[in-house]
Amino acid sequence: MSEVAERYAKIEGRVAEAVEAVKGDTGASPVLVAVVEEFARKIAKAKEQITSGDESAAYAAVVEAEQAADSAKYAAEADPGLADAAREAVVAAHDRICVMKTKWGS
């Protein structure tokens, strides 16, 4: 498995945890849930591009996913009803995609 694919697998798991945590948190706003679900969709798109072998398209999809992660993190931090555990799950998923993008090609 390539290093990019290995990093992606870790990210995918973190994003799934974030989605589950936010959906399971009764204090989470519907807006936050939608933003985190969009992050998950962008991660799925990135997976398709990573497995396609087109490195340029894969990198572009990772950049899009990172932008969605930023939105999810900001929304989680701004949601006053969100439990700390759910907030931490979103931030952890955000941090993973940021690290992947930063380490891309290194």
PyRosetta script that sets phi, psi and omega in degrees:
from pyrosetta import init, pose_from_sequence

init()
pose = pose_from_sequence("MSEVAERYAKIEGRVAEAVEAVKGDTGASPVLVAVVEEFARKIAKAKEQITSGDESAAYAAVVEAEQAADSAKYAAEADPGLADAAREAVVAAHDRICVMKTKWGS")
pose.set_psi(1, 133.7)
pose.set_omega(1, 179.7)
pose.set_phi(2, -67.6)
pose.set_psi(2, 159.2)
pose.set_omega(2, 179.4)
pose.set_phi(3, -60.9)
pose.set_psi(3, -39.3)
pose.set_omega(3, 178.5)
pose.set_phi(4, -62.1)
pose.set_psi(4, -44.7)
pose.set_omega(4, 179.9)
pose.set_phi(5, -64.6)
pose.set_psi(5, -37.5)
pose.set_omega(5, 177.7)
pose.set_phi(6, -64.6)
pose.set_psi(6, -45.4)
pose.set_omega(6, 177.9)
pose.set_phi(7, -62.6)
pose.set_psi(7, -40.5)
pose.set_omega(7, -179.7)
pose.set_phi(8, -61.3)
pose.set_psi(8, -42.1)
pose.set_omega(8, -179.0)
pose.set_phi(9, -59.1)
pose.set_psi(9, -38.7)
pose.set_omega(9, 177.8)
pose.set_phi(10, -66.7)
pose.set_psi(10, -41.1)
pose.set_omega(10, 179.3)
pose.set_phi(11, -63.3)
pose.set_psi(11, -45.8)
pose.set_omega(11, -178.9)
pose.set_phi(12, -56.5)
pose.set_psi(12, -41.5)
pose.set_omega(12, 178.2)
pose.set_phi(13, -65.2)
pose.set_psi(13, -41.5)
pose.set_omega(13, 179.4)
pose.set_phi(14, -65.6)
pose.set_psi(14, -39.6)
pose.set_omega(14, -179.9)
pose.set_phi(15, -66.6)
pose.set_psi(15, -41.8)
pose.set_omega(15, 177.7)
pose.set_phi(16, -60.5)
pose.set_psi(16, -40.6)
pose.set_omega(16, 177.2)
pose.set_phi(17, -63.2)
pose.set_psi(17, -40.9)
pose.set_omega(17, 180.0)
pose.set_phi(18, -64.4)
pose.set_psi(18, -44.0)
pose.set_omega(18, 179.1)
pose.set_phi(19, -61.2)
pose.set_psi(19, -47.0)
pose.set_omega(19, -179.4)
pose.set_phi(20, -62.2)
pose.set_psi(20, -43.2)
pose.set_omega(20, -178.6)
pose.set_phi(21, -64.4)
pose.set_psi(21, -43.4)
pose.set_omega(21, -178.4)
pose.set_phi(22, -69.6)
pose.set_psi(22, -44.2)
pose.set_omega(22, 179.5)
pose.set_phi(23, -64.9)
pose.set_psi(23, -30.2)
pose.set_omega(23, -179.1)
pose.set_phi(24, -85.8)
pose.set_psi(24, -5.0)
pose.set_omega(24, -178.2)
pose.set_phi(25, -95.4)
pose.set_psi(25, 111.4)
pose.set_omega(25, -178.0)
pose.set_phi(26, -66.7)
pose.set_psi(26, -16.4)
pose.set_omega(26, 178.2)
pose.set_phi(27, -87.6)
pose.set_psi(27, -7.5)
pose.set_omega(27, -179.1)
pose.set_phi(28, -72.4)
pose.set_psi(28, 137.3)
pose.set_omega(28, 179.1)
pose.set_phi(29, -75.6)
pose.set_psi(29, 153.1)
pose.set_omega(29, 176.2)
pose.set_phi(30, -59.6)
pose.set_psi(30, -31.6)
pose.set_omega(30, 178.6)
pose.set_phi(31, -65.1)
pose.set_psi(31, -45.2)
pose.set_omega(31, 178.7)
pose.set_phi(32, -61.2)
pose.set_psi(32, -44.9)
pose.set_omega(32, 179.2)
pose.set_phi(33, -57.0)
pose.set_psi(33, -45.0)
pose.set_omega(33, 179.9)
pose.set_phi(34, -63.5)
pose.set_psi(34, -40.7)
pose.set_omega(34, -179.2)
pose.set_phi(35, -66.7)
pose.set_psi(35, -41.7)
pose.set_omega(35, 179.6)
pose.set_phi(36, -68.6)
pose.set_psi(36, -37.0)
pose.set_omega(36, 176.0)
pose.set_phi(37, -65.0)
pose.set_psi(37, -35.9)
pose.set_omega(37, 176.2)
pose.set_phi(38, -65.2)
pose.set_psi(38, -39.7)
pose.set_omega(38, 174.9)
pose.set_phi(39, -57.5)
pose.set_psi(39, -44.7)
pose.set_omega(39, 179.1)
pose.set_phi(40, -62.8)
pose.set_psi(40, -38.9)
pose.set_omega(40, 177.7)
pose.set_phi(41, -64.6)
pose.set_psi(41, -40.1)
pose.set_omega(41, 178.9)
pose.set_phi(42, -66.8)
pose.set_psi(42, -35.1)
pose.set_omega(42, 176.5)
pose.set_phi(43, -65.8)
pose.set_psi(43, -40.5)
pose.set_omega(43, 177.7)
pose.set_phi(44, -63.1)
pose.set_psi(44, -40.9)
pose.set_omega(44, 177.3)
pose.set_phi(45, -63.0)
pose.set_psi(45, -41.9)
pose.set_omega(45, 178.6)
pose.set_phi(46, -61.8)
pose.set_psi(46, -39.1)
pose.set_omega(46, 178.7)
pose.set_phi(47, -60.1)
pose.set_psi(47, -44.0)
pose.set_omega(47, 178.7)
pose.set_phi(48, -59.1)
pose.set_psi(48, -43.5)
pose.set_omega(48, -178.6)
pose.set_phi(49, -70.5)
pose.set_psi(49, -38.5)
pose.set_omega(49, 179.1)
pose.set_phi(50, -63.1)
pose.set_psi(50, -41.9)
pose.set_omega(50, -179.1)
pose.set_phi(51, -77.7)
pose.set_psi(51, -13.4)
pose.set_omega(51, 179.8)
pose.set_phi(52, -73.9)
pose.set_psi(52, -21.5)
pose.set_omega(52, -178.9)
pose.set_phi(53, 89.0)
pose.set_psi(53, -5.2)
pose.set_omega(53, 178.3)
pose.set_phi(54, -87.8)
pose.set_psi(54, 98.3)
pose.set_omega(54, -173.1)
pose.set_phi(55, -62.6)
pose.set_psi(55, -37.1)
pose.set_omega(55, 180.0)
pose.set_phi(56, -64.8)
pose.set_psi(56, -46.7)
pose.set_omega(56, 178.5)
pose.set_phi(57, -66.1)
pose.set_psi(57, -36.5)
pose.set_omega(57, 179.3)
pose.set_phi(58, -64.8)
pose.set_psi(58, -44.2)
pose.set_omega(58, 179.5)
pose.set_phi(59, -63.0)
pose.set_psi(59, -43.1)
pose.set_omega(59, 178.7)
pose.set_phi(60, -60.7)
pose.set_psi(60, -40.1)
pose.set_omega(60, 178.7)
pose.set_phi(61, -67.7)
pose.set_psi(61, -35.5)
pose.set_omega(61, 177.3)
pose.set_phi(62, -67.0)
pose.set_psi(62, -39.0)
pose.set_omega(62, 176.6)
pose.set_phi(63, -61.7)
pose.set_psi(63, -44.1)
pose.set_omega(63, 176.9)
pose.set_phi(64, -60.7)
pose.set_psi(64, -42.2)
pose.set_omega(64, 179.7)
pose.set_phi(65, -64.8)
pose.set_psi(65, -37.6)
pose.set_omega(65, 178.0)
pose.set_phi(66, -65.0)
pose.set_psi(66, -39.0)
pose.set_omega(66, 177.3)
pose.set_phi(67, -63.5)
pose.set_psi(67, -41.1)
pose.set_omega(67, 176.5)
pose.set_phi(68, -65.8)
pose.set_psi(68, -35.3)
pose.set_omega(68, 177.4)
pose.set_phi(69, -64.7)
pose.set_psi(69, -40.6)
pose.set_omega(69, 177.0)
pose.set_phi(70, -58.9)
pose.set_psi(70, -46.2)
pose.set_omega(70, 179.4)
pose.set_phi(71, -61.4)
pose.set_psi(71, -41.9)
pose.set_omega(71, 179.8)
pose.set_phi(72, -64.2)
pose.set_psi(72, -42.9)
pose.set_omega(72, 179.5)
pose.set_phi(73, -62.4)
pose.set_psi(73, -47.3)
pose.set_omega(73, 180.0)
pose.set_phi(74, -61.7)
pose.set_psi(74, -41.5)
pose.set_omega(74, 179.7)
pose.set_phi(75, -65.1)
pose.set_psi(75, -40.1)
pose.set_omega(75, 179.5)
pose.set_phi(76, -65.8)
pose.set_psi(76, -41.1)
pose.set_omega(76, -179.5)
pose.set_phi(77, -68.2)
pose.set_psi(77, -27.9)
pose.set_omega(77, -177.6)
pose.set_phi(78, -89.7)
pose.set_psi(78, -11.7)
pose.set_omega(78, -176.0)
pose.set_phi(79, -83.0)
pose.set_psi(79, 107.2)
pose.set_omega(79, -175.4)
pose.set_phi(80, -69.2)
pose.set_psi(80, -20.3)
pose.set_omega(80, -177.4)
pose.set_phi(81, -91.1)
pose.set_psi(81, -5.5)
pose.set_omega(81, -175.2)
pose.set_phi(82, -76.7)
pose.set_psi(82, 135.0)
pose.set_omega(82, 177.2)
pose.set_phi(83, -71.2)
pose.set_psi(83, 153.3)
pose.set_omega(83, -178.9)
pose.set_phi(84, -57.7)
pose.set_psi(84, -40.3)
pose.set_omega(84, -178.0)
pose.set_phi(85, -62.4)
pose.set_psi(85, -41.5)
pose.set_omega(85, 178.6)
pose.set_phi(86, -68.1)
pose.set_psi(86, -41.4)
pose.set_omega(86, 178.4)
pose.set_phi(87, -60.7)
pose.set_psi(87, -45.0)
pose.set_omega(87, 179.5)
pose.set_phi(88, -63.0)
pose.set_psi(88, -35.5)
pose.set_omega(88, 178.4)
pose.set_phi(89, -65.5)
pose.set_psi(89, -40.9)
pose.set_omega(89, 178.8)
pose.set_phi(90, -66.7)
pose.set_psi(90, -44.6)
pose.set_omega(90, -179.8)
pose.set_phi(91, -64.3)
pose.set_psi(91, -39.3)
pose.set_omega(91, 178.5)
pose.set_phi(92, -63.1)
pose.set_psi(92, -42.1)
pose.set_omega(92, 177.8)
pose.set_phi(93, -64.6)
pose.set_psi(93, -43.2)
pose.set_omega(93, 177.0)
pose.set_phi(94, -57.0)
pose.set_psi(94, -48.5)
pose.set_omega(94, -176.7)
pose.set_phi(95, -62.6)
pose.set_psi(95, -37.2)
pose.set_omega(95, 179.5)
pose.set_phi(96, -62.6)
pose.set_psi(96, -45.0)
pose.set_omega(96, -178.8)
pose.set_phi(97, -68.5)
pose.set_psi(97, -34.9)
pose.set_omega(97, 177.9)
pose.set_phi(98, -64.1)
pose.set_psi(98, -42.6)
pose.set_omega(98, 178.5)
pose.set_phi(99, -63.9)
pose.set_psi(99, -42.7)
pose.set_omega(99, -179.9)
pose.set_phi(100, -60.4)
pose.set_psi(100, -46.4)
pose.set_omega(100, -179.0)
pose.set_phi(101, -63.3)
pose.set_psi(101, -41.8)
pose.set_omega(101, -179.7)
pose.set_phi(102, -63.5)
pose.set_psi(102, -39.2)
pose.set_omega(102, -177.2)
pose.set_phi(103, -86.9)
pose.set_psi(103, -0.7)
pose.set_omega(103, -176.8)
pose.set_phi(104, -53.8)
pose.set_psi(104, 122.8)
pose.set_omega(104, 175.1)
pose.set_phi(105, 79.9)
pose.set_psi(105, -2.1)
pose.set_omega(105, -179.2)
pose.set_phi(106, -90.9)
pose.dump_pdb("model.pdb")
